[in-house]
Amino acid sequence: MHARLATVASLALALTLSAAKSDPFEGRVAGPAAQCVDTSVTMTGPSIYDDNVIVINPGGKRMWKAKVRGQCPGLRPFNTLIVERWGSQLCRNDRFRVLQQGMSIPSQYCFFDGFVPYERGKK
């Protein structure tokens, strides 16, 4: 009986956690892909959304979805991105590394593979 209750509790927790993760691009309209993003303005992020998408929110009405070229080990929410920037733009083929929680050595280099802008839809 206790095992059954534990299973039900685990399932309820999993469903709650998956429902809590909302799509940051919901209600936004995708624009044409870009090779670079201007990061000279105040920005929030980049933050990891899932194992292939990084979200960059420079403030205001536009957000960027940064795609990742190939596989990038450790690319999971709550891990830390170490981004190498050269100037005021973040561009395709720029590299970054991922620092997993509790670790002191970052992953191998990973590379950005373009950026898609998302703007709030008109109401």
trRosetta pair geometry for C-beta under 8 A, 3 or more apart (Angstrom, degrees):
i j d omega theta_ij theta_ji phi_ij phi_ji
1 4 5.8 -55 -154 33 32 112
1 5 6.6 30 151 -16 65 105
2 5 5.7 -54 -149 37 36 111
2 6 6.3 37 152 -20 67 105
3 6 5.7 -53 -148 36 32 113
3 7 6.4 35 152 -21 64 105
4 7 5.7 -52 -149 34 31 113
4 8 6.5 30 153 -17 64 105
5 8 5.7 -54 -147 38 32 110
5 9 6.2 33 153 -19 66 107
6 9 5.6 -54 -145 38 31 112
6 10 6.2 33 154 -20 65 105
7 10 5.7 -53 -146 36 30 111
7 11 6.3 30 155 -18 63 107
8 11 5.7 -54 -147 37 30 112
8 12 6.3 31 154 -19 64 106
9 12 5.7 -54 -147 36 31 111
9 13 6.4 31 154 -18 64 106
10 13 5.8 -56 -149 37 30 111
10 14 6.3 31 154 -19 65 106
11 14 5.7 -54 -147 36 31 112
11 15 6.4 29 156 -16 65 106
12 15 5.9 -55 -147 38 30 109
12 16 6.3 32 153 -20 64 107
13 16 5.6 -55 -147 36 31 113
13 17 6.3 28 157 -16 66 107
14 17 5.9 -56 -146 38 29 108
14 18 6.3 23 158 -14 65 109
15 18 5.9 -57 -143 40 30 106
15 19 6.2 27 158 -17 65 110
16 19 5.9 -60 -146 39 27 108
16 20 6.3 31 154 -28 64 108
17 20 5.6 -52 -146 28 31 115
17 21 7.0 29 157 -20 62 100
18 21 6.1 -51 -155 28 35 108
21 77 8.0 -129 -122 -39 125 166
22 26 6.5 -70 166 8 98 139
23 26 4.3 106 82 -40 103 98
24 49 6.5 -111 12 -109 124 127
24 55 5.4 21 76 -119 160 153
24 57 7.9 -106 174 -63 134 123
24 63 6.6 -143 141 166 109 164
25 28 4.9 -96 -168 52 64 119
25 30 7.6 23 -173 -68 132 88
25 63 6.8 -145 -98 84 74 133
25 65 6.6 -8 -72 -61 136 123
25 118 4.8 -91 -136 -149 99 169
27 120 6.5 -5 132 -141 96 72
27 121 5.7 -119 177 16 61 110
28 63 6.5 -49 -129 38 169 112
28 118 3.8 63 136 164 135 105
28 119 5.9 159 -159 76 92 21
28 120 5.7 -57 -105 -91 78 35
28 121 6.3 -158 -116 -29 22 79
29 118 6.7 157 69 -154 29 66
29 119 5.7 -26 56 63 84 78
29 120 7.8 19 12 121 83 13
29 121 5.1 106 -31 -88 102 79
30 65 7.9 -36 -116 18 103 128
30 116 5.5 -13 -152 166 105 118
30 117 7.3 130 -157 82 52 51
30 118 5.5 -32 -92 -97 56 79
31 116 7.0 163 60 -176 63 69
31 117 4.2 -11 44 72 119 102
31 118 7.2 -161 4 -81 82 28
31 119 6.5 52 -36 -4 115 104
32 117 7.8 13 57 33 46 101
33 114 5.2 9 -178 172 121 125
33 115 6.7 140 -161 75 71 42
33 116 5.1 -44 -101 -90 73 77
34 37 6.6 112 95 -70 130 66
34 114 7.1 151 74 -165 41 78
34 115 5.0 -32 66 73 90 97
34 116 7.5 158 17 -93 76 28
34 117 6.6 48 -5 -26 121 100
35 91 5.9 12 144 -153 81 91
35 92 4.8 -75 -158 3 71 117
35 114 6.5 -53 -108 -116 42 76
35 115 7.6 23 119 26 4 93
36 89 4.4 11 -180 176 124 129
36 90 6.6 153 -157 77 70 41
36 91 4.0 -26 -98 -98 93 84
36 92 7.1 -94 -64 -2 59 73
36 115 7.2 -3 153 22 5 131
37 56 6.0 75 148 100 167 156
37 58 7.4 -170 170 -43 112 130
37 64 5.3 1 -108 -100 143 172
37 66 7.5 -77 -13 -82 143 105
37 89 6.5 150 71 -158 40 75
37 90 4.9 -14 57 58 97 95
37 91 7.7 -170 19 -76 61 43
37 115 5.0 -146 -49 -167 109 178
38 41 6.5 58 120 3 101 96
38 58 7.5 47 86 -112 75 165
38 88 6.3 6 -154 136 73 99
38 89 5.7 -44 -100 -100 46 81
39 43 5.7 -66 -146 1 77 147
39 56 7.7 -77 -98 -169 101 135
39 58 7.0 -142 -120 -101 53 116
39 85 6.7 -94 68 -130 148 143
39 88 6.1 -167 62 177 70 56
39 89 6.3 140 12 -121 87 24
39 90 5.1 66 -31 -17 130 100
40 88 3.8 4 -61 -162 106 122
40 89 7.9 -28 -27 -59 91 56
41 58 5.1 70 84 177 111 118
41 59 6.5 -122 138 43 114 114
42 58 7.0 126 90 -173 45 69
42 59 5.4 36 90 -15 91 144
43 56 6.3 -9 -178 -177 132 89
43 57 6.5 151 -166 88 78 45
43 58 3.9 -44 -103 -113 97 63
43 59 6.4 -125 -104 -9 44 87
44 47 7.6 -18 140 -17 82 114
44 57 4.5 -18 63 76 100 101
44 58 7.4 -172 21 -94 63 16
44 59 6.7 111 -8 -58 94 72
45 54 7.4 142 173 167 123 88
45 55 5.6 -117 -120 101 158 72
45 56 4.9 -158 94 -119 131 45
45 57 5.4 100 0 23 124 77
46 54 4.8 25 174 166 125 116
46 55 6.6 156 -157 77 72 41
46 56 4.7 -38 -97 -84 88 84
46 66 6.3 -22 -135 17 139 143
46 81 5.5 -28 82 55 102 160
46 83 6.5 93 28 -51 121 144
46 90 7.9 154 -41 -168 129 173
47 54 6.9 160 78 -161 30 72
47 55 5.3 -21 63 60 84 95
47 77 7.8 33 162 -132 95 74
47 81 7.6 -152 -108 1 27 122
48 53 7.8 118 -163 89 55 56
48 54 5.8 -42 -102 -108 51 75
48 55 7.8 148 -122 17 3 81
48 75 5.8 -170 -138 -172 130 70
48 76 6.3 72 133 101 145 16
48 77 5.2 -161 97 -92 97 41
48 78 7.5 -78 61 17 116 32
48 79 6.0 16 15 55 154 86
48 81 6.6 154 -47 -47 96 107
48 98 7.7 55 -72 -123 143 116
49 53 4.4 -37 60 97 118 104
49 54 6.7 179 6 -108 88 19
49 55 5.0 88 -48 -26 113 106
49 65 8.0 -38 11 -132 150 88
49 77 6.8 5 -155 -79 16 97
50 53 5.2 38 44 37 86 98
50 75 7.9 47 124 131 37 96
50 76 7.7 -9 -158 -127 36 50
50 77 7.1 -14 -86 -39 40 94
51 72 7.6 177 -175 59 69 84
51 75 5.1 109 -145 92 53 98
51 76 6.3 -2 -82 -82 78 66
52 67 7.0 -5 161 -150 86 69
52 68 5.4 -138 -154 41 55 108
52 72 8.0 141 -104 25 50 102
52 75 7.1 97 -63 113 30 140
53 65 5.8 -34 -155 -163 107 97
53 66 7.2 131 -164 68 53 56
53 67 6.9 -30 -106 -103 64 50
53 68 7.4 -127 -69 -4 24 99
54 65 7.6 132 70 -166 48 48
54 66 4.1 -28 69 65 100 111
54 68 6.7 95 -12 -54 104 101
54 75 7.8 -84 -64 -157 95 115
54 81 6.9 67 -132 -79 133 153
54 112 7.7 -78 42 -110 135 94
55 63 6.4 -16 -166 179 95 115
55 64 7.3 142 -162 79 47 58
55 65 6.5 -25 -103 -106 63 58
55 66 7.4 -154 -71 17 14 87
56 63 7.0 154 82 -170 51 64
56 64 4.1 -14 63 62 102 109
56 65 8.0 -159 24 -70 79 14
56 66 5.7 67 -14 -28 111 114
56 90 7.3 -167 -106 59 161 150
56 115 7.3 -32 35 -138 132 123
57 63 4.8 -23 -102 -117 80 90
57 64 7.5 -162 -72 25 37 72
58 62 6.7 -4 50 85 101 95
58 63 8.0 173 19 -111 67 41
58 64 7.3 45 -12 -5 98 111
61 119 5.4 37 137 -152 101 86
61 120 4.9 -90 -159 12 98 106
62 117 5.4 -26 -161 -162 111 108
62 118 7.0 139 -157 72 58 45
62 119 5.2 -30 -97 -91 72 81
63 117 7.4 138 76 -159 40 56
63 118 4.8 -23 67 64 90 100
63 119 7.9 171 23 -81 67 34
64 115 4.8 -10 -171 -172 119 112
64 116 6.8 143 -158 70 64 41
64 117 5.7 -36 -98 -99 73 56
64 118 7.2 174 -90 16 22 80
65 115 6.9 152 74 -158 46 58
65 116 4.6 -15 56 58 101 97
65 118 6.3 62 -20 -21 100 116
66 90 7.6 -41 -105 125 137 130
66 112 5.4 -57 -174 -137 112 108
66 114 7.7 169 -149 94 55 38
66 115 5.2 -23 -99 -103 67 84
67 112 7.2 100 74 -170 55 64
67 113 4.4 -67 103 74 100 95
67 114 5.3 7 41 65 114 82
67 115 7.4 -154 12 -81 77 34
67 116 7.3 61 -28 -8 102 101
68 72 5.1 -77 175 -11 144 130
68 75 6.5 -32 -57 -125 174 168
68 110 6.0 -14 -158 166 113 121
68 111 7.2 123 -162 77 65 48
68 112 6.7 -63 -107 -116 51 39
68 113 6.0 62 153 10 9 105
69 93 7.6 27 -14 -92 150 54
69 110 7.5 165 57 179 76 73
69 111 4.4 -21 41 83 121 101
69 112 7.0 50 -9 108 95 14
69 113 3.7 134 -62 -64 80 116
70 110 7.6 -147 73 -144 95 82
70 111 7.4 53 30 44 102 98
72 75 4.2 63 91 -33 106 130
72 98 6.4 113 153 -19 106 130
72 107 7.0 98 177 118 77 153
72 110 3.6 34 -119 -116 117 145
73 98 6.9 -158 93 53 60 129
73 107 4.8 179 78 -141 97 132
73 108 6.7 70 30 28 117 93
73 110 7.9 -160 30 -65 60 118
74 79 5.5 164 162 -156 93 168
74 98 4.0 174 98 106 114 133
74 99 7.7 173 149 57 147 3
74 100 4.6 -108 -142 -64 123 103
74 107 4.8 -155 28 -57 132 135
75 79 7.1 -132 -126 61 24 138
75 98 5.6 -131 -75 -76 60 155
75 110 7.0 96 -62 -101 123 173
76 79 5.3 83 62 -7 73 118
76 100 7.8 40 42 -118 109 90
78 101 6.2 -12 132 -45 102 129
79 98 5.3 32 136 -176 134 103
79 99 6.4 174 -180 79 88 47
79 100 5.1 -40 -123 -109 118 48
79 101 6.2 -113 -101 -26 66 77
80 98 7.1 141 76 -161 49 55
80 99 4.3 -19 66 60 104 103
80 101 7.9 117 -10 -71 91 61
81 96 5.4 -4 -171 173 98 136
81 97 7.6 143 -160 76 52 41
81 98 6.3 -32 -102 -103 56 65
81 99 7.8 -158 -71 18 9 81
82 96 6.1 157 80 -167 51 77
82 97 4.6 -14 59 61 109 90
82 98 7.4 -161 16 -77 83 16
82 99 6.0 74 -28 -23 111 107
82 106 5.5 -59 19 -108 139 158
83 90 6.9 -21 177 -121 136 124
83 94 7.4 38 -169 135 92 119
83 96 4.4 -27 -103 -106 61 114
84 94 6.6 -158 79 179 81 92
84 95 5.5 12 38 75 121 80
84 96 6.4 -163 11 -88 73 54
85 89 8.0 169 -157 78 98 32
85 90 6.2 -60 -111 -87 99 81
85 94 7.2 23 -105 -168 50 142
86 94 7.4 -158 18 -122 94 111
90 94 5.6 -118 -164 47 66 159
90 112 6.8 99 157 -23 97 169
90 115 7.7 96 97 -58 99 142
91 94 5.1 112 60 -30 64 110
91 112 7.1 157 109 77 31 132
92 112 5.7 -125 -122 106 38 94
92 113 6.1 42 -143 -147 93 24
92 114 4.9 14 -94 -68 117 55
92 115 7.5 -132 -63 -10 82 82
93 111 5.5 -11 -136 -169 39 121
93 112 6.7 -61 4 64 18 77
93 113 7.9 68 -57 -95 52 49
94 111 7.1 148 73 -149 32 70
94 112 5.2 12 54 23 82 118
95 109 4.5 -10 -169 -168 130 114
95 110 6.7 141 -155 72 73 38
95 111 5.3 -41 -98 -93 70 71
95 112 7.8 -140 -82 0 24 77
96 109 7.3 126 63 -153 24 67
96 110 5.6 -34 70 66 75 90
96 111 7.7 150 22 -94 72 25
96 112 7.2 65 0 -42 111 89
97 106 3.8 71 140 149 128 133
97 107 5.2 178 -166 60 82 73
97 108 7.2 -159 -122 102 95 17
97 109 5.9 -61 -75 -100 87 48
97 110 6.7 138 -100 14 37 87
98 106 6.2 151 73 -162 32 89
98 107 4.4 18 51 12 85 128
98 110 6.8 31 -20 2 99 134
99 103 6.2 -160 -172 79 70 100
99 106 4.6 -59 -78 -98 78 86
99 107 7.5 -140 -70 -4 35 78
100 103 4.4 53 68 12 88 130
100 107 7.4 86 -26 -47 94 99
103 106 7.7 132 112 -82 117 34
107 110 6.9 22 103 -27 125 106
112 115 7.3 -1 174 -55 124 89
